[in-house]
């Protein structure tokens, strides 16, 4: 039985949903798959040496993997093995194609070989709120692609990973976000008139950046920009500083199979979305060309 480890970071849940789809399909093929949440303490004890193959999964942050992901793989033991990348983003922009460059560089130095990347488009948790029709189209595409991607992992398939110079330039330029979010995150604030002191933001912050002090919420210097805090706030009490105009608050209804209007593809990145929704097969880089 082939064993797969999926090491994932999921800001507001989209990446985790995709990982669960791939796990389900992989196990239907006769394999065994474990989901390892890298922002939990136990994750440091789960070595890829115990698996036949592994995957690194993350939401794209500013055309790059979140810093928590690159920091995590630095602790992998040196060895040999194959791995895949699973990533989610709010748009199918080509600039996202080189988002794994830092993770891949770290793992290559440790002796691991990247086989393919799977890119899933899921609803934005920042910038703007996708419509219900768009959400249903995204989920339908994810349901269609996951069996192909799971099969590729099971069979040890390889994709054609060739990045263009402009993709490399964009991803490296936006690495500034790693340091920038630590600064921007200090400007996050909570409206204590709205806050019901449920403590969700404190408990769920992946890097422990939010604390209570004198009855108020305090945001520190470690923000990743995952917006788990503001997206899930039940009273929309958290303001995200200079990014407030991009804030999306409240979970989407993901997983519904009701009918939708295929003509209602948003104007932003319109052609890329349409191409993504009509692509046949899996979600690898090769199939997105």
C-alpha positions in Angstrom: 0.0 0.0 0.0 1.4 3.4 -1.0 1.5 5.9 1.8 1.2 9.6 1.2 1.8 12.5 3.7 0.1 15.8 2.9 1.8 18.5 4.9 -0.5 21.5 4.7 -1.0 25.0 5.9 -4.5 26.4 5.4 -5.3 30.0 6.3 -9.1 30.0 6.2 -9.8 26.4 5.1 -9.7 26.3 1.3 -6.4 24.5 1.1 -7.5 21.9 3.6 -10.7 21.3 1.6 -8.6 20.5 -1.5 -6.3 18.3 0.5 -9.2 16.3 1.8 -10.4 15.8 -1.7 -7.0 14.5 -2.8 -6.8 12.3 0.3 -10.2 10.7 -0.4 -9.4 10.0 -4.0 -6.0 8.7 -3.2 -7.5 6.2 -0.7 -10.1 5.2 -3.2 -7.2 4.1 -5.4 -6.0 1.8 -2.6 -3.5 4.1 -0.9 -3.2 5.5 2.5 -3.0 9.3 3.2 -2.3 11.4 6.3 -3.1 15.1 6.6 -0.5 16.9 8.7 -1.3 20.4 9.8 2.1 22.2 10.0 0.9 24.9 12.3 0.3 22.3 15.1 3.2 21.2 17.4 2.9 17.5 16.5 3.8 18.3 12.9 7.5 18.6 13.7 7.5 14.9 14.6 6.1 13.6 11.4 9.0 12.8 9.1 8.6 12.3 5.3 10.9 9.3 5.7 7.9 7.3 7.0 6.1 7.7 3.7 6.5 6.7 0.1 5.7 10.1 -1.2 4.6 13.5 0.3 3.0 16.7 -0.7 3.4 20.3 0.5 0.1 22.2 0.4 -0.5 25.9 1.0 -2.6 29.0 0.0 -0.7 31.4 -2.3 0.2 34.6 -0.5 1.4 37.4 -2.8 2.6 34.9 -5.5 4.6 32.9 -2.9 4.1 30.2 -0.4 3.5 31.6 3.2 6.6 31.9 5.2 5.4 29.3 7.7 5.6 26.7 4.9 9.2 27.5 3.9 10.3 27.7 7.5 8.7 24.3 8.2 10.4 22.4 5.3 13.8 23.7 6.5 13.5 21.2 9.3 13.0 18.2 7.0 15.8 15.7 7.3 18.2 15.3 4.4 17.2 12.3 2.3 15.8 11.1 -1.0 12.2 11.1 -2.1 9.6 12.5 -4.4 7.0 15.2 -3.5 4.2 17.2 -5.1 2.9 20.7 -4.4 -0.7 21.4 -3.9 -1.7 25.1 -3.8 -4.8 27.2 -3.8 -5.4 30.8 -4.8 -8.3 33.1 -5.5 -7.4 33.5 -9.2 -5.8 31.3 -11.9 -3.2 34.0 -12.8 -0.1 32.7 -14.5 2.0 34.7 -12.0 1.1 32.1 -9.3 3.1 29.4 -11.2 6.4 30.2 -9.5 5.0 30.5 -6.0 6.8 27.4 -4.8 10.3 28.5 -5.8 11.6 28.9 -2.2 10.1 25.7 -0.9 11.5 23.8 -3.9 14.9 25.3 -3.5 15.1 24.2 0.2 13.9 20.7 -0.5 16.1 20.2 -3.5 19.2 21.0 -1.4 18.0 18.3 1.1 17.8 15.7 -1.8 14.1 15.7 -2.6 12.7 15.8 -6.1 9.6 17.8 -7.0 7.4 15.9 -9.5 4.5 18.3 -10.2 2.4 21.2 -8.9 -1.4 21.2 -8.6 -3.1 24.6 -8.6 -6.7 24.9 -7.3 -8.7 28.1 -7.6 -10.8 28.7 -4.5 -12.8 31.7 -3.1 -10.9 34.7 -2.1 -10.5 35.5 1.6 -9.1 38.9 0.7 -9.4 41.4 -2.2 -13.1 40.8 -2.9 -15.9 38.3 -2.1 -16.7 35.8 -4.9 -20.3 35.3 -5.9 -22.1 32.0 -5.0 -22.1 31.1 -8.7 -18.3 31.5 -8.8 -17.9 29.5 -5.6 -19.9 26.6 -7.1 -17.9 26.7 -10.3 -14.7 26.5 -8.3 -15.8 23.6 -6.2 -17.1 21.7 -9.3 -13.7 22.2 -10.9 -11.9 20.9 -7.7 -14.2 17.9 -7.6 -13.3 17.1 -11.3 -9.6 17.7 -10.9 -8.9 15.9 -7.6 -9.2 12.3 -9.0 -6.7 13.0 -11.8 -4.2 14.6 -9.3 -4.6 11.7 -6.8 -4.0 9.2 -9.6 -0.9 11.1 -10.8 0.5 10.9 -7.2 -0.3 7.3 -6.9 1.4 6.4 -10.2 4.4 8.7 -9.6 3.6 10.9 -12.6 5.7 13.9 -13.5 4.6 17.3 -14.8 6.4 19.8 -17.1 7.5 22.5 -14.7 8.8 25.3 -16.7 8.5 28.9 -15.4 8.8 32.0 -17.5 11.1 34.8 -16.5 8.3 37.2 -15.7 6.7 34.6 -13.3 10.1 34.3 -11.5 10.5 38.1 -11.3 7.0 38.6 -9.9 7.3 35.9 -7.2 10.6 37.1 -6.1 9.5 40.7 -6.0 6.5 39.8 -3.8 8.7 38.0 -1.3 8.8 41.4 0.3 5.3 40.5 1.6 6.9 38.2 4.2 8.5 41.1 6.0 5.8 43.5 5.0 3.0 41.5 6.6 4.9 41.6 9.9 4.8 45.3 9.7 1.3 45.6 8.3 -0.1 43.2 10.8 0.9 45.5 13.7 -1.7 47.8 12.3 -4.5 45.3 12.8 -7.0 46.4 15.5 -10.2 45.1 17.1 -13.3 47.2 17.7 -14.0 46.3 21.3 -17.5 47.6 21.0 -18.2 44.9 18.5 -15.9 42.2 20.0 -17.8 39.5 21.9 -14.5 38.1 23.4 -15.1 34.7 21.9 -11.3 34.2 21.7 -11.4 32.6 18.2 -8.8 34.9 16.8 -6.4 34.3 19.7 -6.9 30.5 19.6 -6.7 30.1 15.9 -3.8 32.4 14.9 -1.2 30.0 13.5 1.8 31.9 14.9 0.3 33.1 18.2 0.4 36.7 17.1 -2.8 37.8 18.9 -3.0 38.2 22.7 -5.2 39.8 25.3 -3.8 42.8 27.3 -5.8 44.9 29.7 -9.1 43.6 28.2 -8.1 44.4 24.6 -6.8 42.4 21.7 -3.2 43.1 20.8 -1.6 42.2 17.4 2.1 41.5 17.5 5.0 41.4 15.0 4.6 37.8 13.6 1.6 38.2 11.2 1.5 35.9 8.2 -1.3 37.7 6.4 -3.5 34.5 6.5 -6.5 36.7 7.7 -7.9 33.8 9.7 -8.7 36.3 12.4 -10.7 38.8 10.4 -12.3 36.3 8.0 -13.7 34.2 10.9 -14.6 37.0 13.3 -18.3 36.4 14.1 -19.0 40.1 14.5 -16.6 41.6 11.9 -14.8 43.4 14.7 -11.3 43.1 13.3 -9.9 45.8 11.1 -6.8 44.8 9.0 -5.0 48.1 8.8 -4.1 49.4 5.3 -5.7 46.2 3.8 -9.1 47.0 5.2 -10.5 47.8 1.8 -9.7 44.2 0.7 -11.2 42.5 3.7 -13.6 39.6 3.3 -15.5 38.5 6.4 -17.5 35.3 6.8 -17.3 31.8 5.5 -18.5 30.8 2.0 -21.0 28.0 1.4 -18.5 25.6 -0.2 -19.6 22.1 -1.2 -23.1 22.8 -2.4 -24.0 20.9 -5.6 -27.0 23.1 -6.6 -27.1 24.5 -10.1 -25.3 27.6 -11.0 -25.2 30.1 -13.9 -22.0 29.4 -15.9 -22.2 32.8 -17.6 -21.6 34.6 -14.3 -17.8 34.5 -14.3 -16.5 37.7 -12.7 -15.0 40.4 -14.9 -11.7 40.4 -13.0 -9.3 37.8 -14.6 -12.3 36.8 -16.7 -10.5 34.9 -19.5 -8.2 33.1 -17.0 -11.2 31.9 -14.9 -13.0 30.7 -18.0 -10.0 28.8 -19.2 -9.5 27.2 -15.7 -13.2 26.1 -15.5 -13.1 24.5 -18.9 -9.8 22.7 -18.6 -10.1 18.9 -18.7 -8.3 16.5 -16.4 -6.2 17.4 -13.4 -4.9 20.7 -12.1 -1.1 20.4 -12.8 1.0 23.1 -14.3 1.3 21.2 -17.5 -2.5 21.1 -18.0 -2.8 24.9 -17.3 -0.6 26.0 -20.2 
